[in-house]
Amino acid sequence: MTDVQGGLRGWAADRKGALSRLRFTSLRLRLVVVFGLVALTAAVSASGIAYWLNREAVLTRTQDAVLRDFQQEMQNRAGALPVHPTQDELQRTAGQMAGSSQRFSVLLVGEDTDGKTVYGSSDGLSAFALDDVPASLRKAVVRQQTVTDSNKSAYHLYWQRVVDHGTPYLVAGTRLIGGGPTGYMMKSLEPEAKDLNSLAWSLGIATGLALIGSALLAQAAATTVLKPVHRLGVAARRLGEGRLDTRLRVSGTDELADLSRTFNDAAEALEKRVDDMAARDDASRRFVADMSHELRTPLTAITAVTEILEEELEAESGSIDPMIEPAVRLVVSETRRLNDLVENLMEVTRFDAGTARLVLDDVDIADQITACIDARAWLDAVELDAERGVHARLDPRRLDVILANLIGNALKHGGSPVRVSVRIDQQDGAADTAGAGDGVLVIAVRDHGPGIPEDVLPHVFDRFYKASASRPRSEGSGLGLSIATENARIHGGSITAANSPEGGAVFTLRLPRDASRLTEESKEAGDTGDAGYTGEKGV
C-alpha cells in the first residue's frame, strides 16, 4: 500500500507540476506576448514614421540647398559664357562652379563656333560624363516648353535621385535661356545616407529596448494579476480536497478582491452546509444504531416465543389450531426477517462509523466455501470449482458473509445450478489492495438465470435497492449485497456485477491473499471498534 500511495503521490505531484506549467503558458505567456506585440507594433510604427519624416527632411534640405546653389552658379558663371564657348572655357567654368559650398560635380555641354559639341567637366573628362545622367532627365532638360502666363521660362531645372554601385546620388540639369551651355550636376548623398542609417540603427535599438521594457512590464503586470488568481486556484484545490476552512486574504477594492470575497462567502456557506449535513448524517446513524440496539431486547423475547411456536408447528400432536396456523407461520417468518434486518442495520452502522475491524486467520478457500454451502444446505444447488490448498489470510467470518450473500442472491434470483470458481490472478489490477504482490484471490459466482437488466446493474450494491418498484416487499432486507461490498472493501478488495455472455449473472469478488498490512495500518492509525457481528445468515 505504501508503494501504491507513493506512486499516487508522485503522479499527483507530476500532474500538479504539469498543470502549473500549463497555467504559465496559457495566461502569463499570453499576457507577455500581447504586451510584446502591442509594444512592438507601437515601436515599429513610431520608428517607421520618425525614420520617414527624418529621411524626407534630411534629403529635402540637402537637395534644396544643392539645387539652389547649382541654379545660382548656372546663372552667374555659365551665364557669363559666350553662346558658342570653347572646350577650355567650359572646362574652366565647370571647375569654378564645382568649387561652391555644396561641392558637387559639374558637366557643361555646348556647341563651339563650328557647331561641334564640346564638354567641360569639373572632375576631368572621364569623371562625370553625359552617360551618367539618366536619359529621361536629359530629354526633360533640353525639351523647350511654350512660354505662357503660367510658364515664364522655356527651360526648367530638373533633378532625379539615382543609386550607382550602392551609393545614392542627386543628379540635376538645366539649360540657359537665350542660348549657352546646358549644365548637369551630380552630388553624392552618401553622408546623408550614413546619417539615415545611423538613425535607423538608433530607432531599431530603441524598438528593441521598448520590446524588452514591454516584456518586463508585462511580466510585472502578469505577476500582479496572476498572483491572486494563483492563490484562488490553490484555495479552490484545497477546498476540493475537503479543507473547508480555507479562506483567502482580501486586500483592495478591485475585481479580484471582489472575487476573493465571493470565494470566501461560497466557502463559508459550503462549510456550513457540509457541517449541517454531517450533523444530520451523524444523527441518522446514531438513531439507526440506537434503534437497532433498542430493538434487540424485545426481539430476543419475541424470537424465543416464535421458536416455541415453530416447535409446536412441527410437532405431530397438532396442538396449533389449523385456523390460526397460517398466521403463526407468518409471525415466525416475519420475526426471523425482522431479526436479520436489525442485525444488518447494526452492521451497516459499524461500517458507516468506521468501527468494523478484521479478525484475520489463515483460510483454505475451498474448505471455507464448502463450509458456507454446507451450513446453508446448498450442496445440491452449487457447483464448486476450487483446488484444495489455496490459502489466504483473511477474516473467515466476513468471507462467509460475502459468500453467503453472493451465492444466496444467485440462487434466489438466478436459479440453480450456481457455479463458484476460484483462481489466483498475479496481474489483476482491479483490486485496490495491499499485499497484491502475493496475487489477488478471485472468486466468481455465476448463476443460470435471465441476468441483470442493464438499468439495474449500476444499483445492485445500493442499500435497500429493489429491482422492481412494484415489489417493494421481498424476503431479503435489501442490505445483503451492500454489506458484502463493505466486507470486501475493508479487506482491500472489491465486488463487481456483470452479465455473462453465455447467460446469467456473474458476481466477481477480488480480495488480497494477505490482508495483514491493512490491520497493521489500522492499528497505527489508533482505530478501535467492534467486530462482533455474525452476518446475514443464508440471505
Protein Blocks (a to p, Z undefined) as FASTA:
>chain_A
ZZmmmmmmmmmmmmmmmmmmmmmmmmmmmmmmmmmmmmmmmmmmmmmmmmmmmmmmmmmm
mmmmmmmmmmmmmmmmmmmpcfbdcfklmmmmmmmmmmpmnopadddddddfkopacddd
fkbjklmccklpcfklmmmmmpccdddfklmbfbdcddddddeehiacdddddddehiaa
dddddddfklmmmmmmmmmmmmmmmmmmmmmmmmmmmmmmmmmmmmmmmmmmmmmmmmmn
opakbccddedjbfklmmmmmmmmmmmmmmmmmmmmmmmmmmmmmmmmmmmmmmmmmmmm
mmmmmmmmmmmmmpmnlpacfklmmmmmmmmmmmmmmmmmmmmmmmmmmmmnopaccddd
dddfklmmmmmmmmnopmmmpccdddehiacdddfklmmmmmmmmmmmmmmmnopadddd
ddddfklckbccehklnopaddddddfbebjafklmmmmmpghiafblklmbcfbnolmm
mmmmmmmmmnopacdddddfkgpjdddddddfblklmmmmmmmnopacdfbdgbjehZZ
